[in-house]
Each structure stands twice: as C-alpha cells, then as structure tokens.
C-alpha cells in the first residue's frame, strides 16, 4: 500500500465515529448532550470525506467496485487499495526476477507530506478515542474495560479541589443558618454543651453539609468544563489537520495522477512538503486555559530544562572555562547549582533560547550540560542506587573488544560473575572495580525455571550455557553517555526478559568523531557473536537484541546498515568494494549476522539540516531544541557526506533496508525528529520488514528515563517495550 498508515487511520476514524454517535444518542436520551460533541462529529465527518476522496483517487478503474464515490465505505475502499497494491507488488517481483543487476540502486528518499500527515492523524485519533471515553463516563456514566484512566486522574485532582473550595465558601452560609436557627426557630441545645461549644459544633456540621453538597455540584461543573475544553481542543486539532490535508492535496502545479515516473513523484512530494512547512511556520499555537495532567507535566519539564540550559550557559560564561580545562566540570557544576535558583524565580526561556542560538555555543552547552549526567561519580552512584533498589545480581563494568561496557543482570549469573572477577584480577583493578559487583558466591548456580514471561537461560550446549543479550546504546548527542538515567529501566528489562543487558561506553566528541563510535560498537557486537564473547561473559550469547535512544539509535541503525552492506558486498565509506553484491547467498549471510530485533527510541536518523514539518513544530522541544540538532550534526558529521548511510541511516538503500530485522520505533508526538522515523518506518514496511512505530503524547525527545521519574506516559511505553522484547526473544519457542 502506498501508505501503510492509511489503514490504521481508517480503522481509528471509524471507531471514533461509531463511539461518538453512541454517546450522542445516549446523551440526547438523558438530555445531557453538549454542542461540542456535534462539532467534533462534524470535524470527523470532514476528515472521513477527505480520506474517502484520497483513497478513491488512488484506485485504478478496475479496482473501483462502484462508480459513485459515496456508495463505498472508507474501510472497503482501503481494502480495495490494499489488494491493488499487493497485485502490483507481485507483478513487480515477477519482473525483477528477469532483470537482475549487479549494481545496487541507491535511493535517497525525500520528505513525504502525505505519510507525515497520515501518522499525525493517527496520533490525533488515538487521543480522540480517549476523549470520547471521557465523554461517555461524564455524560452517560457508562464505563468500558478499555477506557483510559486519564479522566480518573484528573477527577482525583478535581475532587479535593472542589471540596476545599466548597468548605471555604460554605463557612458564611453555615453561620447564618445557625444564627437563624437560634433566633427564629429556638432549637434546644443538649445540656452537655455550653452555648459557645454548641454553636461551634452546629456551625461545623452545617458547614460540612454545605461543603459536601456544593462540592458535588462544583465537581460536576468543573468536570463538564474540563471535558468541553478538551473536546474543543481535539476538534481544533482535526480542523487544523483538515486544512493542512486540503492544502497539501490541492497544491497548485501538482499533477495528481497515478504516474509511475519516480522523478515526478519526488517533485510532487517535495512541493507538498514545502507547503506543509510554510503552514507550520505561519501557524501560531492556541493558548489553552485548562491543561491536563500530562500537559502540565510537559510544561513543567520544559521550564526545568530551560532553567538547566540557561544555568549551564551562564556558568560557562562566569567560570570562563572551556571543555578542555581540567577543572571545568566541577566548577561549572557548582556554579550551575547556584545560578539555577535565580533563573527558577525570574524565568529562563529567553536565556535558554540564546544559549542554543549558535552552533558553537550549543556544542559547548551539550558537552557541559549533558556531560554532568556522564560524570563517573554520578554513574557509580546511579549504579549503586539501582543495584540496591532493583536488587541486581550483577552490576559491573568490564571491557568487551577493548570497549568499556556496563553489564547488568537481575537474575543470578555465576558464570558472568566469575568472568568479571577474572577481568578485574587480570586488569589489576580488583580493589576498585570489584566493589560494583553484587554477585554472591553462595547464590544458586542453576537457572531459574522457564516461564512465559521470563527466560533466564535460552539453552545449553556441552561446554557453555547460552543466554539472551540486550545491547543498549545510550543517547547524549555523541558528547555524553546518559547511562546514569538509563540504569533503572535497563534493570527492569533484565528482570522481565531474563536477558543480560550490555551498555558500551563508546568514544565521544569532541576527541572522537565519525566513525570511531560506530567501529567500537561494531567491535563489541562482533565479539559477542564470536568466541571472544564467551571469554568476556562466561556464557554463549543466544539471541541479541539491539536497542538505542536518540544518538544511540543512530549508532544502532548504522550498525545494522553496515552489517547488511558488508554481508551483501555493498561498498561503504569504510570498506572497499567487493564482488557478487546482491546474490542469494549474500542475502542469507546478512540475515544471519543481524540482531534478532531492533528498537529505536527517538532515533537521530538524519543528520542533514533538511527542514521538515516536525522540526519546525518541535523546534522548542524541552530536551532537543533546534540549535542542539545543528550542533550535533556539525560536530559528528564534520568532513563527511551527511547523506552517507553510515552517518545518516535515513539514506540507506532499499537493497540494504530489506534485510533489516523486526524493528520497533518509539517517538514523541512533538519530537522534532518524528518525520524521519515516520519515513523510515514506511520504507521498511513497504519492503516487507516487520516494523512498527508508536508515538507517545506529552513527552519530549529521549523520554525512556522519565518512567523512573513517574511520568505515566513513559511508564506505559516501558510496558509496551518489555512486552515486545519478550515476544521477540520467545517467538521461536511460541512458533
């Protein structure tokens, strides 16, 4: 299908319309209907009509069952389009078998405005389903099992707020009621109370009665105000999307045909993307007076990051230290802590924008700001705290292929502990490094029994037991390792999957540029696949899953690209050309060398400064504003062609991407790099790769560690990620 997001959007749209119609009918019966529901339904119907016309225009004349567009539903049209695309794919495959070539075709993708808008529609529809569930609870008091808990959380806040407000407002009416009772009704008081005590008790009871009664009324009114505000905001989102879709599809000068000319299609996509970017630059976000808890958390995080960036930038100016100074780290850290209180009072948004305005200034900001999380002392503290709170059996540092790595395991692993001790004794660091190891000599040496959700040891051979491994590549803009914030959820991964988690501490900027970090990651990966991994870990790796966040996602995707290119004989910027590219044996070789699965969270896939809709909308991301993207791109890809697939995996050829393992993308709906993930996921799915993309609401770039801080959206992502990891590790057993 030309857009794999179209089917998901059509299903969500139909679900939203059906559920909304049920609520409107039920609310009309109970006479509690609201005009915002009708506005939302009208916006959904406009969206359905636009998608209906779009799908109908993509169908061939033979695939159109009815001449009249209105005679087919949207889902039936999408199903006809899917069958049409499958037929074309089979025909193309049969033609390709007779037109084999030894020269791989390198395809450089352009921004696809249609795919970007379609995925954003999915995000809006997912939130719309939640709001419709909230409306069902508020207007009809009907709950379903799959209803979201968002409204319950906001009600938890509204209830005490309404009760407190009512208690204060009920004080005066309660006193007047008691005075009226004493003066007019002459009610007798109990003899055990004197006049003052009886008046106080009666006044308190009357005030409590007034407060409870008015609290119920006030909570209901506030709940209705909250609901109408959220539904109106969702309606505005649909109306904005409808305007963008109409503008893109009706772009002047774009020939809307089913031409197979690739150059014409690229020109059309480029024109549509430019119009979409122009719309984003001119549009101004509406100011909302009522925010949900998730939106408030996002705004608080934005303010905290502004204070942090402004404080670090001011500290660098005050201390006048550079990144190469020996005392820069601790002096800037102390100065930042002192300055933060000042910016927390007066606000830091403008100062933070100035700090990220220039590429050179932003580069030093990244190095010092994110470098604080990468301090060795903070890593050790985080490791010890995570070990104590999570109950890790193994938590230590070793070297694999000469690269320092964190090794984590929640389950007892005596072989791994013995290998770590051998490493420390051999390296002469027994007195310092061995303190990080938490393995007990008396722990049981037999593997835990197999369960559906845990697989401690995959299988055993005659000499070594085998165990699954998760290689996690942390982010940090190539300037730092943020492993200190990743350790808690990495131990959760190990506990839920039974796998051993390895985090390489690859070389960083500015001392090491491309391709040093990539080559180190490749060395670690190859060592774990060879006999060298047995000596380093004490067991044989079984299945290996590769994960990466932010710039770590760039390295993870680039590693898969390099493995595929080396296995299939495609030359890279780091190797010499080989013969026989594209043969069947090379295809099988590529599959056998790749990890069994790939997870990319907010990956930095495109280091070119190409403007996209998401980069414009997310230019003020709390973690990764636009200036930092430019600094990372200029520093890491200095002197290199930024469209090289090892620098920017976004530009990998189809002949490489078709070998990719099952891939799971996680992104934020406001992530400035969202469009890159949308485009790559679309390409992978079109090539037959098992690939999925999920976006979370109200989260910034690189948010996996926020689950530890209590962000429910990030915690839900962690649950979905753990389920997917378990599925990939156990899928052969299930099959």
FIMIRO-384428 format. One record per residue (C-alpha): x, z, y; residue in three letters. Coordinates in pm, whole numbers, plus 50000, padded with zeros to 5 digits. Each point is the difference from the previous one (the first is absolute). Layout:
XZYALA;...
// end
This chain:
500005000050000UNK;501274992350347UNK;499405035950100UNK;499985026749735UNK;498665024650255UNK;496794980050040UNK;498465011749673UNK;500685037050074UNK;498604996250352UNK;496874982949870UNK;499305027649750UNK;500505027650259UNK;497834981450248UNK;497174996649751UNK;500315036749903UNK;499875010650365UNK;496924979050072UNK;498145012849694UNK;500755036650065UNK;499264996950371UNK;496624984049927UNK;499135028749764UNK;500835025650269UNK;497984981650264UNK;496964998649773UNK;500345036949904UNK;500525011050360UNK;496984980050117UNK;497905018149741UNK;501205033850125UNK;499854988250365UNK;503685008050058UNK;501324964750050UNK;502494992750276UNK;500714968550199UNK;503715000749910UNK;499104991849639UNK;498254968250109UNK;502964990450221UNK;502335004649705UNK;497784979149774UNK;499924971950256UNK;503815000250025UNK;500284998949620UNK;497584970749980UNK;502054980850259UNK;503125006449793UNK;498224988149687UNK;498904967850170UNK;503514992450120UNK;501505005749655UNK;497204979649847UNK;500814970250218UNK;503745004149942UNK;499695000049621UNK;497544971150004UNK;502444978850205UNK;502765006849745UNK;497964987449707UNK;500174964449874UNK;496814979949991UNK;499915002949619UNK;500185038050018UNK;497025003950233UNK;497005007349786UNK;497554997250290UNK;500144978350306UNK;498475026650219UNK;502525026950087UNK;497365027250010UNK;498934993549640UNK;503115016649855UNK;501065035950041UNK;503485008650121UNK;501105013849663UNK;498854968749816UNK;501884978150247UNK;503165020849954UNK;499674997049622UNK;499674962250032UNK;503124999750217UNK;501895020449741UNK;499074975649722UNK;501014970850221UNK;503435015150071UNK;500585007549630UNK;499244963949917UNK;502464987950263UNK;502655023749873UNK;499654987249644UNK;500294964150124UNK;503105008250204UNK;501635017349704UNK;499384970049777UNK;501534977150264UNK;503015022750050UNK;500964997949633UNK;500714962950048UNK;501865004950330UNK;502705025549920UNK;502875002350246UNK;503355017550001UNK;499885008250370UNK;497875030450092UNK;497614995150289UNK;500505026650266UNK;496785008050183UNK;500075017850333UNK;496535014350062UNK;498315002050337UNK;497515025550122UNK;496574994449853UNK;497415012450247UNK;497194995649748UNK;501605023049742UNK;500875025750266UNK;496445000950132UNK;498545000649651UNK;502045030449900UNK;499075017650325UNK;496374993149916UNK;500535017649666UNK;501405030450183UNK;497045000650240UNK;497524996049714UNK;501585028549804UNK;499545022950299UNK;496484986150049UNK;499075010549645UNK;501155035350088UNK;497935000450319UNK;496944987449816UNK;500405028649753UNK;500205024350292UNK;496784985150142UNK;498285004249664UNK;500885036949990UNK;499025006450363UNK;496754980350014UNK;498645002349645UNK;501845030349850UNK;500824978549696UNK;503495003449853UNK;501754977949748UNK;502965008049780UNK;502254974650172UNK;499145011550354UNK;503085007850208UNK;500895035450100UNK;500794990050358UNK;496625011250136UNK;500235032649806UNK;503345007050169UNK;498584993550345UNK;496945021149918UNK;502375027949904UNK;501284998750358UNK;496584995350162UNK;498335029749828UNK;502215028150141UNK;500194982150335UNK;496234998550024UNK;499625036049887UNK;502565012750251UNK;498434980850285UNK;496535012149904UNK;501175036249979UNK;501304998650356UNK;496934982350137UNK;497595023549818UNK;501285031550163UNK;497874997750315UNK;496704990449824UNK;500465028149749UNK;500405026150273UNK;496944987050183UNK;497985001649677UNK;500995036449941UNK;499185009050360UNK;496614983049970UNK;499315018549676UNK;500815033650151UNK;498094994850323UNK;496934981049887UNK;499565005749627UNK;501185036749996UNK;501494996949651UNK;500975033549849UNK;503655005249903UNK;501245019449696UNK;500785036450070UNK;503484997549849UNK;501094977850290UNK;500255009350363UNK;498844976450271UNK;503354983050060UNK;500874995049631UNK;496554986249919UNK;500184975650290UNK;503444987849889UNK;498934995549635UNK;496774982450090UNK;501784977850248UNK;502644990449740UNK;497374991849737UNK;498004979350245UNK;503154982250113UNK;500914992249637UNK;496534985849937UNK;500174978450310UNK;503544988949909UNK;499174989849644UNK;496874981050102UNK;501684982150288UNK;503144993549789UNK;497994980049747UNK;498424979850277UNK;503294995050184UNK;501874990349683UNK;497344974249921UNK;500194985250349UNK;503784999650000UNK;500024984649653UNK;497684972550118UNK;502184994250306UNK;503104998249777UNK;498274975549766UNK;498714977050274UNK;503424999750166UNK;501784990549676UNK;497424973549905UNK;500184985450350UNK;503794998449972UNK;499724982549662UNK;497534975450154UNK;502474993050280UNK;502694993549738UNK;497784974349828UNK;499114983350329UNK;503664998050095UNK;500854985449659UNK;497194974550033UNK;501364988650336UNK;503514996749860UNK;498774980849694UNK;497924976250209UNK;502924994450237UNK;502424992749713UNK;497704977249803UNK;498854980950309UNK;503484995650145UNK;500084968250213UNK;502214973149861UNK;499915013049644UNK;498704975149748UNK;497885019449754UNK;500324978749688UNK;501105005249644UNK;503144979550046UNK;502845005649757UNK;502614992450263UNK;502195031150007UNK;501374993450347UNK;496504997050144UNK;498975032749833UNK;503065017850142UNK;499244986650348UNK;496405012049974UNK;501065034849889UNK;502535001950283UNK;497364990750259UNK;497535025349864UNK;502625027749997UNK;500944993150362UNK;496365002550107UNK;499635032749810UNK;503125014550162UNK;498784989550345UNK;496735018249933UNK;501905031549896UNK;502114999250316UNK;496944997350226UNK;497755024549815UNK;499915036250119UNK;498985027249754UNK;496885019650083UNK;500335036950076UNK;497955022149770UNK;498805034550104UNK;499435011449644UNK;502724997449736UNK;499865007249630UNK;502465024349844UNK;502134971149876UNK;500154984650347UNK;500905033750153UNK;502805004649748UNK;501324965450087UNK;499915007650375UNK;501765033349945UNK;502674982749793UNK;500434973850272UNK;500535027050260UNK;502455018849776UNK;502094968649938UNK;499994991650372UNK;501325034950074UNK;502604996249726UNK;501274966050116UNK;500005010350367UNK;501865032349920UNK;502664982449792UNK;500504973750268UNK;500355026550269UNK;502405019749781UNK;502204969349961UNK;500064995450376UNK;500765036650066UNK;502745004649742UNK;501434965350074UNK;501034997349636UNK;500114968449794UNK;499344994549633UNK;503765000949926UNK;500625034450152UNK;500725027849753UNK;497825025850174UNK;497144976850093UNK;497655009549717UNK;499775037550051UNK;500184998850382UNK;497214974250020UNK;497935019749748UNK;500215032050204UNK;499354982150329UNK;497014981949849UNK;498445033149897UNK;500445013550352UNK;498614969250176UNK;497024995949764UNK;498175029950148UNK;500204984050345UNK;498574966549887UNK;497365017549795UNK;498595014050323UNK;500204970050233UNK;499544971849746UNK;502574975349872UNK;498274966449955UNK;501714982450290UNK;503425014349916UNK;499614989749635UNK;499134964550106UNK;503114998950218UNK;502145012549710UNK;498904970949782UNK;500004973550272UNK;503464985349933UNK;501484991149663UNK;503325017850060UNK;498355031950123UNK;497544999449711UNK;502854995549751UNK;501635032650107UNK;496595016550005UNK;499384990549636UNK;503455011349899UNK;499635034450156UNK;496245006149963UNK;499624989449639UNK;503555011549929UNK;498835036050046UNK;497914996449684UNK;503094986049828UNK;502295029650074UNK;501675013149679UNK;498915035650077UNK;496364989450037UNK;500184980249675UNK;501335030549816UNK;497345022850151UNK;497254975349911UNK;501364996649647UNK;500135037649946UNK;496555005350152UNK;498464972049793UNK;501715013349689UNK;498535034650059UNK;496494988650100UNK;499644971549749UNK;501865016349712UNK;502504972149935UNK;502025002049679UNK;502714977050133UNK;500764994350369UNK;503544989250078UNK;502344973350134UNK;502154977349785UNK;501674966350036UNK;498734968849825UNK;502244969450027UNK;501895018050277UNK;496865005550210UNK;498825035950073UNK;496515005549860UNK;497455027749994UNK;498705006349646UNK;496665018049960UNK;498015010449694UNK;497165024749961UNK;500144999949619UNK;502895016149809UNK;502784974649948UNK;502985016349823UNK;501824966849956UNK;499784993150373UNK;501155035350088UNK;502984996449766UNK;500924966650157UNK;499805015650349UNK;502315028349894UNK;502494975249858UNK;499914981150330UNK;500645031450206UNK;502825011549776UNK;501594965650008UNK;499684996850379UNK;501275035450063UNK;496825010750185UNK;498785025949755UNK;499995028050252UNK;497924981850262UNK;497814973949840UNK;499025019749691UNK;497965023550218UNK;497444972550046UNK;499354996649627UNK;497085020849873UNK;500164992549628UNK;499995030349774UNK;502265000949694UNK;497245016949801UNK;497304974450077UNK;498484981949709UNK;501764968149897UNK;497024983049837UNK;497834976850206UNK;496555010850105UNK;497074985549804UNK;498604966750115UNK;496835000750206UNK;498004973150170UNK;501405008750343UNK;503555010249913UNK;502754983749797UNK;503155021750012UNK;502084978549763UNK;499014964449926UNK;501674995449663UNK;503235008449821UNK;502644980349817UNK;502705011849763UNK;502335013250272UNK;498195005550330UNK;496495007550103UNK;498394977150252UNK;498235009850317UNK;498164982150279UNK;501674997950341UNK;498594996150352UNK;502564987350251UNK;498835009250348UNK;501614985150310UNK;499305020850307UNK;499454986650350UNK;501815008450320UNK;500554966750173UNK;503314994549812UNK;501405027350229UNK;498945031049804UNK;498555012649672UNK;496705018450035UNK;500295013549648UNK;499545035750129UNK;496344992450071UNK;499594979749679UNK;501185026249750UNK;496675018849966UNK;497914969649902UNK;502814985749786UNK;499885031549788UNK;496234995249975UNK;500654964849869UNK;502365013949739UNK;497535027149896UNK;497094975649965UNK;501854971749825UNK;502695018749808UNK;502574976150148UNK;503385007950151UNK;500184991450371UNK;503264986550141UNK;500584995450375UNK;503194981350092UNK;501625009850329UNK;501014964950098UNK;502404992150283UNK;498595001350352UNK;500374983450334UNK;501974996850224UNK;503065002949772UNK;498464978549726UNK;497914969050067UNK;498434974349772UNK;500584996349705UNK;501735033449923UNK;496815020049936UNK;498474972449787UNK;503124996549787UNK;500115037549941UNK;496375000649895UNK;500644970849767UNK;503015018249850UNK;497885031049930UNK;497214979049848UNK;502354980549775UNK;501785031949893UNK;496705015649894UNK;499184969149797UNK;503405000049827UNK;501935024849787UNK;501455015450315UNK;496625015850069UNK;500185019149671UNK;503285016550099UNK;498695008850347UNK;496625014049890UNK;500425010149636UNK;497034979049887UNK;499074963449980UNK;497674986850269UNK;496794986349852UNK;497794985950276UNK;501194997850358UNK;497624999350297UNK;501424991350340UNK;498415015250310UNK;500914998450366UNK;498595010550335UNK;500584982750335UNK;503604986749999UNK;500305012849644UNK;497184975849921UNK;502164972250146UNK;502845009149763UNK;497655003049701UNK;498434965950061UNK;503414984550078UNK;501385013649673UNK;497184983549805UNK;500614967750190UNK;503735001149921UNK;499435007649632UNK;497584970749974UNK;502334976450184UNK;503035010049794UNK;498094997649672UNK;498484966150079UNK;503254985950138UNK;498814996350359UNK;502965004450240UNK;499895028250254UNK;502065008250306UNK;501985023949777UNK;500654977149703UNK;501054964849909UNK;497554973649875UNK;499474997549625UNK;498614972449790UNK;496844999049799UNK;497715015850253UNK;496385002049907UNK;500294996949622UNK;497755019349763UNK;502885021349873UNK;500815010250355UNK;496365009450058UNK;500065023349701UNK;503345014050113UNK;498585008650342UNK;497085019049848UNK;502265020349772UNK;502285011250286UNK;497255010650241UNK;498485034950021UNK;496685004549825UNK;498215006350331UNK;500605000150375UNK;498485022850267UNK;500464991550368UNK;498705024450261UNK;499934986450358UNK;502874976449909UNK;502184983350262UNK;499764965149853UNK;500734978550304UNK;502915008450228UNK;499394970850231UNK;498415008750330UNK;497124976149936UNK;496905012550180UNK;496945007249792UNK;496595015250061UNK;500895032849829UNK;503245003350198UNK;498044996950323UNK;497215023849898UNK;502425025149848UNK;502674997750270UNK;499425036850086UNK;500225013249645UNK;501025036950004UNK;502944995049762UNK;501014963450049UNK;499324987050352UNK;500974964550085UNK;503405008950148UNK;501185015949676UNK;499084968949800UNK;502224979250227UNK;502885024849970UNK;499835000649620UNK;499824962249978UNK;502974994350232UNK;502175026449831UNK;499374992649632UNK;499874962250020UNK;502854995950247UNK;501814967449938UNK;497604989749724UNK;497184975349977UNK;496995023150021UNK;497894975649800UNK;502315004249701UNK;497875014149715UNK;502515027949934UNK;499755011250363UNK;496264993450036UNK;498284998049657UNK;496974986250182UNK;501734965949996UNK;500704998749625UNK;499134967449826UNK;496954996749777UNK;502324992249707UNK;501425035150047UNK;496835019450077UNK;498204986749692UNK;502305021549784UNK;499235032450186UNK;498825030249797UNK;496585016350061UNK;500105010350364UNK;498065025850201UNK;500064999650380UNK;498995029650214UNK;499614996350374UNK;498215015150295UNK;497154982350175UNK;501985004750326UNK;503434992149856UNK;501884974750217UNK;501344984249678UNK;496594996549832UNK;499754962250035UNK;503284995149810UNK;498655019749704UNK;496694981250017UNK;501774966249990UNK;502415009149718UNK;497245015549791UNK;497924968550045UNK;502914978249886UNK;500715021649695UNK;496374998849890UNK;499844962550051UNK;503064996749773UNK;498345019949723UNK;501845032850058UNK;498055032349952UNK;500085012550357UNK;497825024050201UNK;499915010950363UNK;498355031950123UNK;499825011850360UNK;499335035650116UNK;498215010450318UNK;501355022550276UNK;503605000149875UNK;503224987650162UNK;502814979349855UNK;501815015949700UNK;497445027249928UNK;500675010049637UNK;501615032950103UNK;496995009950211UNK;498125010149685UNK;502275030549983UNK;499035008150360UNK;496335001149901UNK;498754965750113UNK;497074992949761UNK;500344962250038UNK;503645001449889UNK;499085023449713UNK;497414974949880UNK;502674972750009UNK;502275022249790UNK;497255004649741UNK;499404962549978UNK;503734993649978UNK;500505025049718UNK;497114984649804UNK;501554965550041UNK;503445012549892UNK;498515015749688UNK;498124968049921UNK;503134978650028UNK;502115023849790UNK;497385002849726UNK;498414965650005UNK;501904988049689UNK;498815030549808UNK;496414993950112UNK;500184963649901UNK;
// end
